[in-house]
Amino acid sequence: MIPKILVFPGSNRSGAFSAALAAAAAYELAQQGADVTRISLSDYPLPIVDEDLKAQSGIPDNAMKLGRLIAAHHGVFMCCPEYNASIPPLLKNMIDWVSLISKDDDRPFKPWSGRYVALGSSSNGKFGGIRCLNHVRTVMMNVGTQIISEQCSVSGAAEAFEADGRLKDERTQAMLAKTCNALIAHCMMMSGR
């Protein structure tokens, strides 16, 4: 079985460090044998989560598209920027909309339920965005995913990537490879149930 992994950055900013990490993670996952789909959340614009809007119009189409895409994969690798030592609003809004999905074509449907998730962060600072990951981890556990313990943080991100997109620092590259390997292993276990 070839595990299917969805990879995306939690920022749409031009030149975002999380997009560079998503490219590196997608490459590493593919090198380790995963079937990788890499997306940008800019292709799925969403309004701010609003229960009144949900009551009037239902779940937005782009949230449903993302929910179906997440459910079609064994695992997800989220590349998180850090905003004020916490979760960026774009990422939190997407997580929340997808968590509000309860059915698809009148069938029960919880896209996050049972998905394995790996986390990575990147920042130009010394901490590499790692402070946001505990917050993301807590939110993702609450929506029903299985968060793997391995994670990757990239500090000094402006200078951290080679021209081909791979990480320059051997220790950080090893951390990314270990995280990708653990995500694949967990996804393989899930599909073997």
Z-matrix of the N, CA and C atoms (Angstrom, degrees):
N
C 1 1.445
C 2 1.529 1 109.93
N 3 1.324 2 115.86 1 131.17
C 4 1.464 3 120.83 2 177.04
C 5 1.528 4 107.64 3 -97.57
N 6 1.333 5 118.51 4 118.35
C 7 1.466 6 119.96 5 -179.17
C 8 1.523 7 111.52 6 -69.45
N 9 1.315 8 115.35 7 138.77
C 10 1.461 9 121.86 8 177.63
C 11 1.530 10 107.90 9 -99.21
N 12 1.324 11 116.09 10 122.21
C 13 1.467 12 121.85 11 -175.80
C 14 1.528 13 109.54 12 -122.52
N 15 1.321 14 115.62 13 130.34
C 16 1.458 15 123.02 14 175.25
C 17 1.528 16 108.27 15 -97.17
N 18 1.336 17 116.68 16 131.85
C 19 1.463 18 121.88 17 -178.62
C 20 1.524 19 109.03 18 -125.16
N 21 1.337 20 116.44 19 133.47
C 22 1.466 21 118.40 20 174.21
C 23 1.529 22 111.10 21 -154.82
N 24 1.344 23 115.89 22 151.54
C 25 1.458 24 120.64 23 173.25
C 26 1.520 25 110.60 24 -87.09
N 27 1.327 26 116.00 25 152.60
C 28 1.455 27 120.90 26 178.86
C 29 1.510 28 113.11 27 -92.29
N 30 1.324 29 116.97 28 22.56
C 31 1.464 30 121.74 29 177.81
C 32 1.524 31 108.80 30 -141.39
N 33 1.333 32 115.36 31 144.75
C 34 1.462 33 121.27 32 174.42
C 35 1.523 34 112.25 33 -104.73
N 36 1.323 35 116.80 34 3.83
C 37 1.464 36 121.22 35 -176.92
C 38 1.524 37 110.93 36 -62.13
N 39 1.300 38 116.35 37 138.64
C 40 1.459 39 120.91 38 175.38
C 41 1.526 40 108.67 39 -60.37
N 42 1.319 41 116.58 40 128.41
C 43 1.460 42 120.86 41 -179.46
C 44 1.525 43 114.16 42 74.91
N 45 1.320 44 117.48 43 19.91
C 46 1.467 45 121.58 44 -177.99
C 47 1.528 46 111.20 45 -60.05
N 48 1.333 47 116.15 46 135.32
C 49 1.461 48 120.59 47 177.58
C 50 1.528 49 110.49 48 -64.52
N 51 1.334 50 117.22 49 -31.66
C 52 1.469 51 119.77 50 178.86
C 53 1.528 52 110.92 51 -67.09
N 54 1.326 53 117.39 52 -29.75
C 55 1.471 54 120.12 53 176.13
C 56 1.529 55 110.32 54 -69.91
N 57 1.341 56 116.08 55 -37.35
C 58 1.468 57 119.69 56 176.12
C 59 1.526 58 110.51 57 -64.76
N 60 1.333 59 116.66 58 -41.16
C 61 1.463 60 119.69 59 177.55
C 62 1.528 61 110.95 60 -66.39
N 63 1.333 62 117.55 61 -37.89
C 64 1.466 63 120.46 62 177.66
C 65 1.527 64 110.71 63 -61.71
N 66 1.323 65 116.75 64 -39.85
C 67 1.472 66 120.28 65 177.85
C 68 1.526 67 110.42 66 -64.58
N 69 1.339 68 116.86 67 -43.07
C 70 1.469 69 120.44 68 179.17
C 71 1.524 70 111.28 69 -65.40
N 72 1.339 71 116.55 70 -40.92
C 73 1.470 72 120.52 71 179.45
C 74 1.527 73 110.77 72 -66.82
N 75 1.322 74 117.19 73 -41.89
C 76 1.467 75 120.70 74 179.11
C 77 1.525 76 110.53 75 -61.38
N 78 1.325 77 116.50 76 -42.41
C 79 1.465 78 121.08 77 178.28
C 80 1.527 79 110.82 78 -62.79
N 81 1.336 80 116.41 79 -47.29
C 82 1.472 81 120.85 80 -178.40
C 83 1.524 82 111.19 81 -63.84
N 84 1.331 83 116.93 82 -43.93
C 85 1.469 84 120.56 83 178.33
C 86 1.527 85 111.00 84 -60.35
N 87 1.329 86 117.08 85 -42.36
C 88 1.473 87 120.87 86 178.88
C 89 1.528 88 110.65 87 -65.17
N 90 1.343 89 116.14 88 -40.01
C 91 1.468 90 120.28 89 178.46
C 92 1.526 91 111.08 90 -62.54
N 93 1.332 92 116.30 91 -30.85
C 94 1.464 93 120.58 92 179.54
C 95 1.531 94 112.52 93 -89.07
N 96 1.326 95 117.40 94 5.59
C 97 1.460 96 120.48 95 171.24
C 98 1.514 97 116.79 96 101.50
N 99 1.321 98 118.41 97 7.52
C 100 1.466 99 120.26 98 178.96
C 101 1.530 100 110.85 99 -82.77
N 102 1.314 101 115.14 100 154.34
C 103 1.460 102 123.24 101 170.99
C 104 1.526 103 105.61 102 -91.69
N 105 1.338 104 117.57 103 107.00
C 106 1.457 105 122.76 104 -169.04
C 107 1.522 106 111.78 105 -104.21
N 108 1.329 107 115.15 106 134.70
C 109 1.464 108 122.17 107 170.29
C 110 1.515 109 106.52 108 -118.20
N 111 1.326 110 116.72 109 121.88
C 112 1.464 111 120.98 110 178.78
C 113 1.520 112 108.99 111 -110.82
N 114 1.320 113 115.97 112 129.52
C 115 1.459 114 120.47 113 -179.23
C 116 1.523 115 110.40 114 -128.30
N 117 1.330 116 114.81 115 167.85
C 118 1.459 117 122.58 116 171.09
C 119 1.516 118 107.65 117 -118.65
N 120 1.324 119 116.65 118 135.46
C 121 1.465 120 119.81 119 178.37
C 122 1.526 121 111.69 120 -66.95
N 123 1.336 122 117.47 121 -14.55
C 124 1.471 123 120.17 122 176.34
C 125 1.521 124 111.49 123 -65.18
N 126 1.330 125 116.90 124 -20.71
C 127 1.470 126 120.99 125 177.67
C 128 1.526 127 112.22 126 -81.92
N 129 1.336 128 116.68 127 -4.37
C 130 1.466 129 122.13 128 -178.16
C 131 1.533 130 110.30 129 -133.29
N 132 1.338 131 117.60 130 60.96
C 133 1.472 132 118.52 131 -177.41
C 134 1.525 133 111.53 132 -62.05
N 135 1.326 134 114.80 133 141.32
C 136 1.462 135 121.33 134 -177.27
C 137 1.521 136 110.27 135 -133.88
N 138 1.332 137 117.17 136 145.43
C 139 1.463 138 119.06 137 171.43
C 140 1.528 139 109.37 138 -71.22
N 141 1.327 140 116.03 139 165.98
C 142 1.462 141 120.39 140 173.78
C 143 1.530 142 108.04 141 -62.13
N 144 1.329 143 116.97 142 138.24
C 145 1.466 144 121.05 143 179.39
C 146 1.527 145 109.04 144 -53.59
N 147 1.341 146 114.63 145 129.96
C 148 1.459 147 121.45 146 -175.45
C 149 1.525 148 107.37 147 -150.35
N 150 1.324 149 116.56 148 113.27
C 151 1.471 150 120.85 149 -177.57
C 152 1.532 151 111.80 150 -63.10
N 153 1.356 152 117.62 151 -32.79
C 154 1.464 153 119.75 152 176.89
C 155 1.527 154 110.64 153 -66.34
N 156 1.333 155 116.37 154 -41.99
C 157 1.470 156 120.68 155 177.11
C 158 1.525 157 110.33 156 -62.07
N 159 1.332 158 115.93 157 -42.71
C 160 1.471 159 120.03 158 177.87
C 161 1.529 160 110.56 159 -60.82
N 162 1.328 161 117.76 160 -42.18
C 163 1.464 162 121.49 161 -179.90
C 164 1.527 163 111.75 162 -65.74
N 165 1.339 164 116.29 163 -35.36
C 166 1.468 165 120.59 164 -178.59
C 167 1.523 166 112.96 165 -79.95
N 168 1.339 167 115.70 166 -43.76
C 169 1.467 168 120.17 167 -169.74
C 170 1.516 169 114.68 168 -118.07
N 171 1.318 170 117.52 169 -7.37
C 172 1.463 171 120.24 170 -176.31
C 173 1.524 172 110.95 171 82.28
N 174 1.307 173 114.80 172 -170.87
C 175 1.471 174 121.61 173 178.67
C 176 1.531 175 108.26 174 -70.83
N 177 1.336 176 119.02 175 132.30
C 178 1.474 177 120.29 176 178.03
C 179 1.527 178 112.06 177 -58.16
N 180 1.333 179 115.81 178 147.05
C 181 1.471 180 121.07 179 -179.31
C 182 1.527 181 112.37 180 -54.10
N 183 1.348 182 116.88 181 -42.39
C 184 1.465 183 118.89 182 -177.98
C 185 1.526 184 112.19 183 -67.07
N 186 1.328 185 117.77 184 -30.77
C 187 1.468 186 119.85 185 175.10
C 188 1.520 187 109.90 186 -68.07
N 189 1.334 188 117.11 187 -40.15
C 190 1.470 189 120.45 188 176.97
C 191 1.526 190 110.99 189 -64.00
N 192 1.341 191 116.37 190 -41.52
C 193 1.476 192 119.85 191 178.10
C 194 1.521 193 110.27 192 -60.71
N 195 1.336 194 116.44 193 -45.19
C 196 1.461 195 120.01 194 177.94
C 197 1.524 196 111.31 195 -64.12
N 198 1.320 197 116.94 196 -41.45
C 199 1.458 198 120.37 197 178.69
C 200 1.517 199 111.95 198 -59.94
N 201 1.312 200 116.18 199 -43.52
C 202 1.481 201 119.62 200 178.59
C 203 1.522 202 110.88 201 -66.38
N 204 1.330 203 116.56 202 -38.44
C 205 1.461 204 120.68 203 179.45
C 206 1.531 205 110.48 204 -65.66
N 207 1.318 206 116.82 205 -44.06
C 208 1.474 207 120.97 206 177.70
C 209 1.530 208 110.35 207 -60.90
N 210 1.319 209 116.35 208 -46.18
C 211 1.470 210 120.88 209 -178.38
C 212 1.520 211 112.71 210 -65.87
N 213 1.334 212 117.46 211 -23.78
C 214 1.468 213 121.68 212 179.92
C 215 1.526 214 112.36 213 -80.42
N 216 1.325 215 117.41 214 -2.74
C 217 1.464 216 122.15 215 -179.11
C 218 1.530 217 109.98 216 -117.28
N 219 1.332 218 114.83 217 151.53
C 220 1.465 219 119.99 218 177.28
C 221 1.522 220 111.40 219 -75.17
N 222 1.326 221 116.23 220 -33.03
C 223 1.452 222 120.51 221 -175.87
C 224 1.512 223 112.48 222 -147.49
N 225 1.327 224 114.61 223 167.95
C 226 1.463 225 122.77 224 -178.98
C 227 1.524 226 108.57 225 -134.41
N 228 1.323 227 116.71 226 136.20
C 229 1.461 228 122.43 227 171.71
C 230 1.525 229 106.57 228 -112.79
N 231 1.351 230 116.10 229 111.61
C 232 1.465 231 122.16 230 179.99
C 233 1.524 232 109.33 231 -98.57
N 234 1.314 233 116.01 232 128.30
C 235 1.460 234 121.65 233 177.57
C 236 1.520 235 107.96 234 -106.88
N 237 1.318 236 115.99 235 112.14
C 238 1.459 237 121.73 236 -166.54
C 239 1.523 238 112.82 237 -108.38
N 240 1.322 239 116.78 238 124.83
C 241 1.456 240 118.60 239 165.49
C 242 1.531 241 108.51 240 -78.14
N 243 1.310 242 116.27 241 168.62
C 244 1.465 243 120.08 242 -179.70
C 245 1.528 244 109.36 243 -115.04
N 246 1.319 245 116.05 244 124.06
C 247 1.464 246 121.27 245 175.73
C 248 1.523 247 107.64 246 -113.84
N 249 1.329 248 117.10 247 113.94
C 250 1.461 249 120.94 248 179.74
C 251 1.524 250 111.97 249 50.11
N 252 1.320 251 115.67 250 45.67
C 253 1.471 252 123.98 251 178.10
C 254 1.522 253 112.51 252 63.65
N 255 1.329 254 117.80 253 24.83
C 256 1.458 255 120.21 254 -178.70
C 257 1.528 256 111.33 255 -148.04
N 258 1.329 257 115.72 256 -164.97
C 259 1.462 258 123.26 257 -173.84
C 260 1.520 259 110.86 258 -75.38
N 261 1.335 260 118.09 259 134.48
C 262 1.461 261 119.58 260 175.20
C 263 1.527 262 110.67 261 -67.77
N 264 1.337 263 117.17 262 145.58
C 265 1.466 264 120.22 263 -175.27
C 266 1.525 265 113.88 264 -61.20
N 267 1.322 266 118.42 265 -36.23
C 268 1.468 267 121.07 266 179.51
C 269 1.528 268 110.58 267 -58.73
N 270 1.331 269 116.27 268 -46.41
C 271 1.456 270 121.31 269 -178.11
C 272 1.529 271 111.33 270 -68.11
N 273 1.327 272 116.75 271 -45.46
C 274 1.471 273 120.47 272 -179.47
C 275 1.523 274 111.01 273 -61.87
N 276 1.319 275 117.53 274 -41.94
C 277 1.465 276 121.54 275 179.97
C 278 1.531 277 111.07 276 -62.05
N 279 1.339 278 116.65 277 -43.39
C 280 1.465 279 120.47 278 179.07
C 281 1.530 280 110.63 279 -64.56
N 282 1.337 281 116.81 280 -45.65
C 283 1.463 282 120.32 281 179.30
C 284 1.525 283 109.75 282 -57.57
N 285 1.325 284 116.37 283 -45.10
C 286 1.465 285 121.13 284 -176.83
C 287 1.527 286 111.98 285 -65.94
N 288 1.330 287 117.96 286 -44.27
C 289 1.472 288 119.14 287 178.68
C 290 1.530 289 110.57 288 -60.97
N 291 1.323 290 117.10 289 -46.05
C 292 1.468 291 119.71 290 -178.62
C 293 1.525 292 110.44 291 -64.88
N 294 1.335 293 117.09 292 -32.95
C 295 1.468 294 120.03 293 179.28
C 296 1.531 295 112.07 294 -68.73
N 297 1.319 296 117.39 295 -21.43
C 298 1.471 297 121.24 296 -179.42
C 299 1.537 298 112.56 297 -81.59
N 300 1.329 299 116.92 298 -10.02
C 301 1.466 300 120.29 299 178.41
C 302 1.529 301 108.91 300 -70.90
N 303 1.321 302 116.53 301 128.74
C 304 1.468 303 119.81 302 179.16
C 305 1.524 304 112.34 303 -125.02
N 306 1.348 305 116.84 304 -13.88
C 307 1.467 306 119.18 305 178.56
C 308 1.518 307 110.41 306 -153.99
N 309 1.309 308 114.98 307 158.68
C 310 1.461 309 123.44 308 175.69
C 311 1.521 310 106.62 309 -141.46
N 312 1.329 311 117.12 310 119.69
C 313 1.472 312 121.70 311 -174.29
C 314 1.527 313 111.15 312 53.00
N 315 1.322 314 115.43 313 44.98
C 316 1.470 315 123.26 314 177.27
C 317 1.533 316 114.10 315 64.69
N 318 1.326 317 117.45 316 12.58
C 319 1.462 318 121.13 317 173.88
C 320 1.519 319 108.70 318 -104.74
N 321 1.334 320 118.74 319 143.90
C 322 1.469 321 119.97 320 176.14
C 323 1.527 322 110.00 321 -56.69
N 324 1.316 323 116.18 322 136.18
C 325 1.466 324 120.74 323 -175.34
C 326 1.524 325 108.91 324 -153.71
N 327 1.324 326 116.74 325 113.54
C 328 1.459 327 123.36 326 176.98
C 329 1.532 328 107.16 327 -124.87
N 330 1.344 329 117.98 328 92.52
C 331 1.471 330 120.87 329 -172.33
C 332 1.523 331 115.58 330 -55.99
N 333 1.331 332 117.61 331 -37.43
C 334 1.463 333 119.45 332 -177.20
C 335 1.525 334 112.82 333 -75.68
N 336 1.307 335 117.43 334 -23.09
C 337 1.458 336 121.56 335 -171.00
C 338 1.530 337 112.52 336 -58.76
N 339 1.318 338 115.71 337 121.43
C 340 1.461 339 121.25 338 175.90
C 341 1.513 340 116.13 339 80.52
N 342 1.320 341 119.17 340 -4.14
C 343 1.469 342 121.12 341 178.98
C 344 1.524 343 109.68 342 -71.44
N 345 1.319 344 116.09 343 140.15
C 346 1.460 345 120.64 344 170.99
C 347 1.526 346 108.64 345 -86.63
N 348 1.331 347 116.11 346 137.28
C 349 1.469 348 121.09 347 -176.89
C 350 1.522 349 109.49 348 -130.15
N 351 1.331 350 114.81 349 132.58
C 352 1.465 351 122.09 350 171.35
C 353 1.522 352 107.76 351 -109.60
N 354 1.329 353 115.36 352 146.27
C 355 1.456 354 120.87 353 -177.95
C 356 1.520 355 111.05 354 -118.46
N 357 1.313 356 114.61 355 140.09
C 358 1.453 357 122.01 356 171.86
C 359 1.511 358 108.60 357 -135.58
N 360 1.319 359 116.46 358 152.50
C 361 1.458 360 120.25 359 177.09
C 362 1.523 361 108.86 360 -135.93
N 363 1.319 362 114.33 361 159.44
C 364 1.460 363 119.55 362 178.85
C 365 1.517 364 109.29 363 -151.19
N 366 1.314 365 114.59 364 140.88
C 367 1.456 366 120.71 365 -179.13
C 368 1.520 367 107.94 366 -158.89
N 369 1.302 368 115.60 367 156.65
C 370 1.457 369 118.60 368 176.19
C 371 1.528 370 111.20 369 -79.03
N 372 1.317 371 117.10 370 -11.15
C 373 1.460 372 121.11 371 -179.95
C 374 1.518 373 112.65 372 -81.03
N 375 1.337 374 114.84 373 175.81
C 376 1.471 375 121.39 374 -176.81
C 377 1.523 376 113.61 375 -67.47
N 378 1.338 377 116.84 376 -30.26
C 379 1.456 378 119.92 377 -176.14
C 380 1.524 379 113.25 378 -82.58
N 381 1.306 380 117.92 379 -9.77
C 382 1.464 381 121.02 380 176.33
C 383 1.519 382 114.26 381 65.43
N 384 1.330 383 116.70 382 22.52
C 385 1.465 384 119.51 383 179.16
C 386 1.512 385 114.38 384 78.22
N 387 1.323 386 117.36 385 8.23
C 388 1.473 387 120.32 386 -173.07
C 389 1.531 388 113.18 387 -64.18
N 390 1.347 389 117.56 388 -24.67
C 391 1.463 390 119.30 389 -177.71
C 392 1.528 391 112.17 390 -63.33
N 393 1.331 392 117.36 391 -28.02
C 394 1.468 393 119.42 392 -179.61
C 395 1.526 394 112.14 393 -75.08
N 396 1.322 395 116.95 394 -23.01
C 397 1.467 396 118.90 395 -170.93
C 398 1.525 397 113.37 396 -67.05
N 399 1.322 398 118.01 397 -33.86
C 400 1.471 399 118.83 398 176.17
C 401 1.517 400 111.12 399 -63.25
N 402 1.328 401 116.71 400 -37.34
C 403 1.463 402 120.45 401 178.24
C 404 1.527 403 110.91 402 -67.81
N 405 1.330 404 115.85 403 -44.33
C 406 1.469 405 119.95 404 178.53
C 407 1.527 406 109.85 405 -62.91
N 408 1.330 407 116.11 406 -42.54
C 409 1.468 408 121.80 407 179.93
C 410 1.533 409 110.63 408 -58.10
N 411 1.317 410 116.85 409 -45.56
C 412 1.470 411 121.14 410 -179.45
C 413 1.530 412 110.92 411 -62.65
N 414 1.317 413 116.48 412 -45.69
C 415 1.476 414 120.77 413 179.76
C 416 1.524 415 110.42 414 -62.73
N 417 1.315 416 117.19 415 -45.51
C 418 1.468 417 120.13 416 -176.06
C 419 1.531 418 111.58 417 -67.94
N 420 1.312 419 118.38 418 -34.13
C 421 1.465 420 120.13 419 175.30
C 422 1.525 421 109.83 420 -65.39
N 423 1.319 422 115.96 421 -36.92
C 424 1.465 423 120.59 422 -178.42
C 425 1.535 424 112.51 423 -67.42
N 426 1.341 425 117.53 424 -28.52
C 427 1.472 426 119.76 425 -179.15
C 428 1.531 427 112.40 426 -91.10
N 429 1.333 428 117.39 427 3.84
C 430 1.462 429 120.02 428 171.10
C 431 1.508 430 117.03 429 102.94
N 432 1.330 431 117.58 430 8.66
C 433 1.462 432 118.69 431 178.22
C 434 1.523 433 110.75 432 -87.08
N 435 1.317 434 115.47 433 166.70
C 436 1.459 435 122.95 434 173.60
C 437 1.532 436 106.57 435 -106.47
N 438 1.322 437 116.95 436 110.32
C 439 1.463 438 120.86 437 -178.54
C 440 1.524 439 108.75 438 -89.95
N 441 1.325 440 116.57 439 124.41
C 442 1.463 441 118.17 440 177.89
C 443 1.528 442 109.09 441 -74.84
N 444 1.315 443 116.83 442 152.89
C 445 1.469 444 120.48 443 -175.34
C 446 1.530 445 111.99 444 -73.97
N 447 1.311 446 118.14 445 -32.98
C 448 1.465 447 120.89 446 179.48
C 449 1.530 448 109.91 447 -67.39
N 450 1.322 449 116.06 448 141.80
C 451 1.459 450 120.97 449 176.81
C 452 1.519 451 108.91 450 -151.04
N 453 1.321 452 116.19 451 168.43
C 454 1.463 453 121.16 452 -176.94
C 455 1.519 454 109.77 453 -133.98
N 456 1.324 455 117.45 454 131.07
C 457 1.461 456 122.38 455 175.40
C 458 1.520 457 109.13 456 -124.51
N 459 1.325 458 115.30 457 134.02
C 460 1.461 459 121.89 458 -177.77
C 461 1.524 460 108.44 459 -114.16
N 462 1.325 461 117.07 460 111.94
C 463 1.462 462 121.31 461 176.30
C 464 1.532 463 109.54 462 -94.53
N 465 1.328 464 115.90 463 164.80
C 466 1.466 465 119.46 464 -178.40
C 467 1.513 466 111.38 465 52.90
N 468 1.330 467 115.96 466 42.89
C 469 1.468 468 121.50 467 -168.28
C 470 1.529 469 114.34 468 -61.57
N 471 1.324 470 118.21 469 -26.09
C 472 1.469 471 119.98 470 -179.50
C 473 1.525 472 111.82 471 -62.50
N 474 1.343 473 116.02 472 -27.13
C 475 1.467 474 121.31 473 -179.07
C 476 1.530 475 112.52 474 -115.18
N 477 1.329 476 117.83 475 9.75
C 478 1.474 477 120.68 476 -169.79
C 479 1.521 478 115.02 477 -86.14
N 480 1.331 479 117.81 478 -16.67
C 481 1.460 480 120.58 479 -171.67
C 482 1.529 481 111.87 480 -111.11
N 483 1.342 482 114.76 481 138.93
C 484 1.464 483 120.96 482 173.82
C 485 1.523 484 109.31 483 -69.74
N 486 1.320 485 116.89 484 167.98
C 487 1.466 486 121.56 485 178.17
C 488 1.530 487 110.85 486 -60.52
N 489 1.351 488 117.60 487 -30.81
C 490 1.472 489 120.75 488 179.79
C 491 1.535 490 112.38 489 -84.28
N 492 1.361 491 116.88 490 1.96
C 493 1.453 492 120.23 491 175.83
C 494 1.516 493 115.08 492 99.03
N 495 1.327 494 117.50 493 -15.34
C 496 1.463 495 119.37 494 -179.99
C 497 1.523 496 111.05 495 -76.90
N 498 1.330 497 115.62 496 161.70
C 499 1.462 498 120.71 497 -179.46
C 500 1.524 499 111.08 498 -77.88
N 501 1.308 500 116.44 499 139.54
C 502 1.469 501 121.60 500 -179.49
C 503 1.532 502 111.96 501 -76.14
N 504 1.316 503 116.28 502 -42.79
C 505 1.463 504 121.33 503 -174.37
C 506 1.530 505 110.97 504 -76.53
N 507 1.317 506 116.43 505 125.27
C 508 1.469 507 120.93 506 -175.93
C 509 1.525 508 112.01 507 -63.21
N 510 1.323 509 117.03 508 -39.75
C 511 1.469 510 120.48 509 -179.55
C 512 1.530 511 110.64 510 -64.57
N 513 1.334 512 116.57 511 -43.14
C 514 1.469 513 120.21 512 179.74
C 515 1.527 514 110.45 513 -68.29
N 516 1.332 515 116.99 514 -39.26
C 517 1.462 516 120.71 515 176.68
C 518 1.527 517 110.61 516 -62.68
N 519 1.330 518 116.94 517 -40.07
C 520 1.468 519 120.73 518 178.11
C 521 1.530 520 110.59 519 -64.80
N 522 1.339 521 116.51 520 -37.28
C 523 1.468 522 121.01 521 177.73
C 524 1.538 523 110.01 522 -64.60
N 525 1.327 524 116.53 523 -42.22
C 526 1.466 525 120.78 524 178.04
C 527 1.525 526 110.25 525 -64.60
N 528 1.331 527 117.36 526 -44.70
C 529 1.464 528 121.09 527 -179.57
C 530 1.535 529 110.95 528 -61.97
N 531 1.337 530 116.40 529 -40.72
C 532 1.465 531 120.73 530 179.41
C 533 1.532 532 110.78 531 -65.82
N 534 1.320 533 116.98 532 -40.36
C 535 1.463 534 121.17 533 178.76
C 536 1.524 535 110.65 534 -64.87
N 537 1.320 536 116.62 535 -44.75
C 538 1.471 537 121.07 536 178.42
C 539 1.522 538 110.98 537 -62.69
N 540 1.333 539 116.10 538 -42.48
C 541 1.466 540 120.54 539 179.75
C 542 1.521 541 110.98 540 -62.14
N 543 1.327 542 116.80 541 -42.31
C 544 1.467 543 120.62 542 179.92
C 545 1.525 544 111.35 543 -66.28
N 546 1.335 545 117.08 544 -39.99
C 547 1.460 546 120.25 545 178.45
C 548 1.524 547 110.77 546 -62.75
N 549 1.316 548 116.77 547 -45.03
C 550 1.469 549 120.97 548 178.54
C 551 1.532 550 110.24 549 -61.44
N 552 1.328 551 117.08 550 -44.93
C 553 1.472 552 120.67 551 -178.97
C 554 1.514 553 111.44 552 -61.12
N 555 1.339 554 117.74 553 -42.60
C 556 1.458 555 120.89 554 178.66
C 557 1.529 556 111.40 555 -65.86
N 558 1.323 557 116.23 556 -40.29
C 559 1.476 558 119.90 557 178.61
C 560 1.530 559 111.53 558 -64.45
N 561 1.315 560 116.09 559 -37.21
C 562 1.464 561 120.28 560 178.37
C 563 1.532 562 109.84 561 -65.88
N 564 1.326 563 117.15 562 -39.06
C 565 1.468 564 120.56 563 177.05
C 566 1.525 565 110.47 564 -63.24
N 567 1.340 566 116.05 565 -42.21
C 568 1.460 567 120.75 566 -179.08
C 569 1.522 568 111.03 567 -61.52
N 570 1.333 569 116.44 568 -43.13
C 571 1.460 570 119.17 569 -177.27
C 572 1.521 571 111.89 570 -72.55
N 573 1.357 572 116.64 571 -19.19
C 574 1.436 573 120.44 572 179.96
C 575 1.519 574 114.64 573 -86.15
N 576 1.349 575 115.79 574 -3.15
C 577 1.468 576 119.08 575 -178.85
C 578 1.508 577 112.03 576 -66.49
